[in-house]
Amino acid sequence: KGYTMRSTSEVLSEQGVRPYLTRPVPRLVVEREVVSTNLTAKELAAQGAPHGTLVVADAQTGGRGRRGRSFSSPPGTGLYLTMLLRSGLPMECAVPITSAAAVAVYRAIRKVCGRELEIKWVNDLYRNGKKCCGILTEAADMESGGVDYVVVGIGLNLLEPEGGFPPEIRDVAGSIFDPGEPVQRCRIAAEIANELWDMAEQLPATPFMEDYI
């Protein structure tokens, strides 16, 4: 008779994400593995992908953080997503988008599981003193000085990998959930996208900064 996916499923899929989106996403790409969601989003942007395009992946083979640092992105334990925003706003208006992304994650996690994360300026979120989320925003400018598009990449450590985090980050990396806790990955991805899109629509106003603590 076919099958249905339970709302609590932890399997990452387009069918699992869409029901939680509060507005139709013009393009949604969900992949098992990519080099990086930011790279995929930039390639789509070059092909003319519209404002609000969302790329979600279970793993990245070349995830990056600020200043070219690598971002550990193993399968099955994290969530990696990038939203493409086409604003046409002046370049200085692109700066608060990173703060908006941090608030989007903060609000989404609080809504889904009632857990409060801590935002550390400018682009990290912590739980119990350890980093569980990183954000990388990249902008492409137009000759006029405005922003052609912005890709906002968000990487979350939902669970600690089997065997622990790599030795080089073991002392600083943490996870949002504890072993055995249910992780609604599709709903989390959608809620982050909902929050970020709403805040991006408000720019250059920044009322979301009240949660940027």
Phi, psi and chi 1 to 4 in degrees:
 res  aa     phi    psi   chi1   chi2   chi3   chi4
   1 LYS       -    0.6  -64.8 -178.9  179.5  179.6
   2 GLY    99.7 -163.1      -      -      -      -
   3 TYR  -146.2  164.2   67.6   91.9      -      -
   4 THR  -135.5  150.9 -175.8      -      -      -
   5 MET  -100.7  124.8 -175.3  171.5  -68.9      -
   6 ARG   -66.1  149.3  -68.4 -174.4  -63.4 -179.7
   7 SER   -64.5  -21.9   61.0      -      -      -
   8 THR   -92.8    6.1   55.5      -      -      -
   9 SER   -61.7  141.7  172.6      -      -      -
  10 GLU   -98.5    3.2  -62.7  179.4   15.4      -
  11 VAL   -75.3  125.7  176.2      -      -      -
  12 LEU   -82.7  121.9 -166.5   61.2      -      -
  13 SER  -157.4  159.7   67.4      -      -      -
  14 GLU   -62.0  -41.3  179.3  179.4  -13.4      -
  15 GLN   -64.8  -27.6  -66.0   81.9    0.4      -
  16 GLY   -81.5  -30.4      -      -      -      -
  17 VAL   -80.3  -44.9  173.6      -      -      -
  18 ARG   -54.2  -42.4  -77.7 -161.1 -179.2  -82.8
  19 PRO   -60.9  -21.3  -24.4   35.5      -      -
  20 TYR   -93.6   -6.4  -65.8  110.0      -      -
  21 LEU   -76.1  133.8  -65.9  169.0      -      -
  22 THR   -86.1   -9.4   54.8      -      -      -
  23 ARG  -145.1  154.2   66.9  174.7   81.3 -171.2
  24 PRO   -65.4  122.2  -19.3   32.3      -      -
  25 VAL   -80.6  126.2  170.0      -      -      -
  26 PRO   -61.9  -30.1   21.3  -32.7      -      -
  27 ARG  -151.3  125.2 -173.8  165.8 -176.7  179.5
  28 LEU  -123.4  122.3  173.3   60.0      -      -
  29 VAL  -118.8  119.0  177.7      -      -      -
  30 VAL  -120.2  120.7 -178.9      -      -      -
  31 GLU  -124.9  152.0  -60.4  -75.7   -1.6      -
  32 ARG   -70.6  -39.9 -178.4  171.0  -62.3  175.7
  33 GLU  -152.1  138.2 -179.6 -179.7  -82.3      -
  34 VAL  -137.2  166.6  -64.2      -      -      -
  35 VAL   -64.3  -54.0  174.9      -      -      -
  36 SER  -158.2  147.0   83.0      -      -      -
  37 THR   -67.5  -32.4   54.7      -      -      -
  38 ASN   -63.0  -43.8  -91.6   23.9      -      -
  39 LEU   -62.6  -44.2  178.4   59.3      -      -
  40 THR   -61.1  -43.2  -60.9      -      -      -
  41 ALA   -64.4  -38.4      -      -      -      -
  42 LYS   -68.3  -36.3  -73.7 -169.3  -73.9 -173.1
  43 GLU   -65.4  -40.0  -70.2  172.3  -13.7      -
  44 LEU   -66.8  -38.2  -67.9  172.9      -      -
  45 ALA   -60.9  -41.0      -      -      -      -
  46 ALA   -64.9  -23.3      -      -      -      -
  47 GLN   -91.4    2.7  -61.9  166.8   15.8      -
  48 GLY    94.1   17.1      -      -      -      -
  49 ALA   -57.4  142.2      -      -      -      -
  50 PRO   -79.8  166.6   29.9  -35.6      -      -
  51 HIS   -53.8  132.5  173.3   74.1      -      -
  52 GLY    94.1   -1.4      -      -      -      -
  53 THR   -57.7  135.7  -67.3      -      -      -
  54 LEU  -124.6  128.8 -179.1   63.4      -      -
  55 VAL  -115.4  126.8  179.3      -      -      -
  56 VAL  -129.4  139.2 -174.6      -      -      -
  57 ALA  -142.3  154.1      -      -      -      -
  58 ASP   -84.3  -25.8  176.5   51.0      -      -
  59 ALA  -154.0  153.7      -      -      -      -
  60 GLN  -127.4  137.8  -60.3  179.9  119.9      -
  61 THR   -91.6  -15.4   58.4      -      -      -
  62 GLY  -140.0   44.1      -      -      -      -
  63 GLY   -61.9  140.8      -      -      -      -
  64 ARG  -127.3  150.5  -64.8 -178.4  -61.4  112.7
  65 GLY  -113.7 -163.1      -      -      -      -
  66 ARG   -66.5  152.3  -65.9  178.7   67.2 -152.3
  67 ARG    58.1   29.7  -60.5  175.0 -176.8  174.0
  68 GLY    76.3    6.8      -      -      -      -
  69 ARG   -68.3  148.3  -62.3 -172.1 -176.5  100.6
  70 SER   -75.6  153.6   62.9      -      -      -
  71 PHE  -125.5  111.6 -170.9   92.7      -      -
  72 SER   -57.4  124.1  178.8      -      -      -
  73 SER  -137.9   60.6  -47.9      -      -      -
  74 PRO   -73.0  157.7   29.0  -35.9      -      -
  75 PRO   -74.3  151.6   27.7  -34.9      -      -
  76 GLY    82.7  -10.4      -      -      -      -
  77 THR  -124.6  -11.2   61.0      -      -      -
  78 GLY  -127.3 -175.6      -      -      -      -
  79 LEU  -144.7  127.4  176.6   63.6      -      -
  80 TYR  -128.8  124.0  -43.9   99.6      -      -
  81 LEU  -147.0  153.2   65.2  152.0      -      -
  82 THR  -138.5  134.8  -64.4      -      -      -
  83 MET  -110.1  135.6  178.9  168.6  -82.1      -
  84 LEU   -95.3  123.5  168.0   63.9      -      -
  85 LEU  -120.0  128.2  -57.9  172.9      -      -
  86 ARG  -113.3  107.6  -65.6 -171.9 -177.8  -85.7
  87 SER  -107.3  -36.6   65.4      -      -      -
  88 GLY    73.0    6.9      -      -      -      -
  89 LEU   -80.3  162.1  -66.9  168.0      -      -
  90 PRO   -58.8  154.9  -22.5   32.6      -      -
  91 MET   -56.5  -36.3 -178.2   58.4   74.5      -
  92 GLU   -64.3  -21.4   56.9  -93.6   24.2      -
  93 CYS   -76.9  -12.4  -69.9      -      -      -
  94 ALA   -76.1  -22.1      -      -      -      -
  95 VAL   -60.6  -46.5  176.4      -      -      -
  96 PRO   -69.1   -8.2  -16.7   30.7      -      -
  97 ILE   -64.2  -35.4  -68.3  178.6      -      -
  98 THR   -62.6  -42.5  -61.6      -      -      -
  99 SER   -63.5  -39.6  -58.7      -      -      -
 100 ALA   -61.3  -40.2      -      -      -      -
 101 ALA   -63.9  -40.6      -      -      -      -
 102 ALA   -62.5  -42.9      -      -      -      -
 103 VAL   -66.9  -36.3  174.4      -      -      -
 104 ALA   -59.9  -44.3      -      -      -      -
 105 VAL   -65.7  -45.8  174.0      -      -      -
 106 TYR   -55.2  -48.6  169.7   83.1      -      -
 107 ARG   -69.7  -39.9  -69.7  178.2  176.4  177.0
 108 ALA   -64.1  -45.1      -      -      -      -
 109 ILE   -65.6  -40.3  -66.2  -60.8      -      -
 110 ARG   -62.3  -39.9 -177.5  176.2   59.9 -174.5
 111 LYS   -70.4  -42.4 -179.0  175.6 -178.4  178.7
 112 VAL   -74.9  -43.5  173.5      -      -      -
 113 CYS  -128.7    3.7   64.3      -      -      -
 114 GLY    70.7   19.0      -      -      -      -
 115 ARG  -100.9  134.9 -175.3  153.3  -66.6  162.8
 116 GLU   -97.3  120.6  -60.7  -85.2  -15.2      -
 117 LEU   -96.3  165.7  -57.5 -178.6      -      -
 118 GLU  -109.7  131.8  -61.6  174.8    3.4      -
 119 ILE   -91.9  125.9  -60.6  175.2      -      -
 120 LYS  -111.4  122.0 -178.6  178.3  178.6 -179.4
 121 TRP   -53.4  130.7 -170.6   88.8      -      -
 122 VAL  -113.8  -18.0   58.4      -      -      -
 123 ASN  -143.1   25.3   65.8  -26.1      -      -
 124 ASP  -123.8  150.8  -63.0  -31.4      -      -
 125 LEU  -124.0  142.8  -72.5   97.1      -      -
 126 TYR  -125.0  152.3  -79.1   65.2      -      -
 127 ARG  -135.1  129.4  180.0 -168.5  173.9 -141.9
 128 ASN    53.9   37.7  -63.7  -28.0      -      -
 129 GLY    79.4    7.2      -      -      -      -
 130 LYS  -126.2  144.0  -68.7 -165.1  171.4 -175.6
 131 LYS   -70.7  128.3  179.5  178.0  174.1  178.2
 132 CYS  -124.7   -2.2   57.3      -      -      -
 133 CYS  -154.7  136.8  174.9      -      -      -
 134 GLY  -126.8  152.7      -      -      -      -
 135 ILE  -130.8  135.4  -61.3  165.7      -      -
 136 LEU  -130.9  114.5  178.3   62.5      -      -
 137 THR  -106.3  130.9  -57.5      -      -      -
 138 GLU  -130.6  134.0  -60.9  177.1  -79.8      -
 139 ALA  -119.2  147.9      -      -      -      -
 140 ALA  -116.5  120.7      -      -      -      -
 141 ASP   -95.0  159.1   62.3  -35.9      -      -
 142 MET   -98.1  162.7  -60.4 -176.7  -66.6      -
 143 GLU   -60.7  -26.0  -67.8 -177.9    2.5      -
 144 SER   -75.3   -7.5   63.0      -      -      -
 145 GLY    95.3   -5.2      -      -      -      -
 146 GLY   -86.3  178.6      -      -      -      -
 147 VAL   -97.1  120.8  178.3      -      -      -
 148 ASP   -70.0  -54.4 -177.1   10.5      -      -
 149 TYR  -156.1  161.4   67.9   81.0      -      -
 150 VAL  -129.0  136.0  176.7      -      -      -
 151 VAL  -109.8  127.7  -67.0      -      -      -
 152 VAL  -111.9  106.1 -172.8      -      -      -
 153 GLY   -97.3  134.5      -      -      -      -
 154 ILE  -130.7  125.6  -59.2  170.3      -      -
 155 GLY  -120.0  125.2      -      -      -      -
 156 LEU  -117.8  135.9  -59.5   96.2      -      -
 157 ASN   -90.0  100.4  -59.7  -30.2      -      -
 158 LEU   -79.6  -43.3  -62.2  178.2      -      -
 159 LEU  -132.9  154.5  -66.2  165.8      -      -
 160 GLU   -74.0  132.8 -176.3  171.3  -34.8      -
 161 PRO   -61.3  153.1  -18.7   30.6      -      -
 162 GLU   -59.3  127.0 -173.6  175.3   -9.3      -
 163 GLY    90.6   -2.4      -      -      -      -
 164 GLY    90.7  172.0      -      -      -      -
 165 PHE   -71.6  157.8  -69.9  102.1      -      -
 166 PRO   -53.7  146.9  -25.6   34.6      -      -
 167 PRO   -52.6  -36.6  -25.3   33.6      -      -
 168 GLU   -70.0  -16.8   62.1  -89.2   18.4      -
 169 ILE  -123.2    5.3   62.1  171.4      -      -
 170 ARG   -58.7  -33.7 -167.3  163.5  -67.9  168.4
 171 ASP   -79.6  -15.8  -67.9  -22.3      -      -
 172 VAL  -118.0  -18.8  -63.0      -      -      -
 173 ALA   -91.2  141.9      -      -      -      -
 174 GLY  -139.9 -179.5      -      -      -      -
 175 SER  -125.8  157.4   60.8      -      -      -
 176 ILE   -77.3  -35.4  -63.7  173.2      -      -
 177 PHE  -112.9  154.8  -63.4   93.1      -      -
 178 ASP   -93.9  157.9  -63.6  -39.3      -      -
 179 PRO   -54.2  133.9  -26.5   35.5      -      -
 180 GLY    91.1  -13.8      -      -      -      -
 181 GLU   -76.3  144.7  -73.5 -171.6  -52.2      -
 182 PRO   -68.3  139.5   24.3  -33.7      -      -
 183 VAL  -125.9  108.1  179.9      -      -      -
 184 GLN   -89.6   80.0  -62.6 -178.0   54.6      -
 185 ARG   -63.5  -41.3  -56.8  167.6   78.4 -152.3
 186 CYS   -65.0  -42.9  -66.4      -      -      -
 187 ARG   -67.1  -40.0 -175.9 -177.4  174.7 -166.2
 188 ILE   -61.4  -45.6  -68.4  170.9      -      -
 189 ALA   -58.0  -46.0      -      -      -      -
 190 ALA   -66.8  -41.8      -      -      -      -
 191 GLU   -66.1  -37.6  -66.0  -66.4   -6.0      -
 192 ILE   -62.7  -45.1  -69.0  172.9      -      -
 193 ALA   -61.6  -42.5      -      -      -      -
 194 ASN   -58.4  -48.7  -66.6  -23.2      -      -
 195 GLU   -65.1  -45.5  -65.6  -76.0   -7.3      -
 196 LEU   -65.5  -42.6 -178.3   54.3      -      -
 197 TRP   -62.4  -43.4 -160.9  -21.6      -      -
 198 ASP   -61.1  -43.1  -72.7  -15.2      -      -
 199 MET   -70.2  -37.3  -75.3 -176.8  -92.0      -
 200 ALA   -63.4  -33.3      -      -      -      -
 201 GLU   -68.8  -22.1  -64.0  -78.7  -68.6      -
 202 GLN   -85.0  -19.2  -63.6  170.1    7.8      -
 203 LEU   -57.1  144.7  -69.0  172.6      -      -
 204 PRO   -80.7   -1.1   29.8  -36.0      -      -
 205 ALA   -69.0  147.1      -      -      -      -
 206 THR  -131.8   56.7   56.7      -      -      -
 207 PRO   -64.4  -20.3   24.5  -35.4      -      -
 208 PHE   -68.1  -12.5   54.2   82.7      -      -
 209 MET   -64.1  -15.8  -69.1  -60.4  -71.7      -
 210 GLU   -63.9  -23.6   65.9 -175.9   30.1      -
 211 ASP   -95.9   -1.0  -79.6  -21.2      -      -
 212 TYR   -87.2   88.4 -171.0   72.4      -      -
 213 ILE  -120.9      -   53.5  177.4      -      -
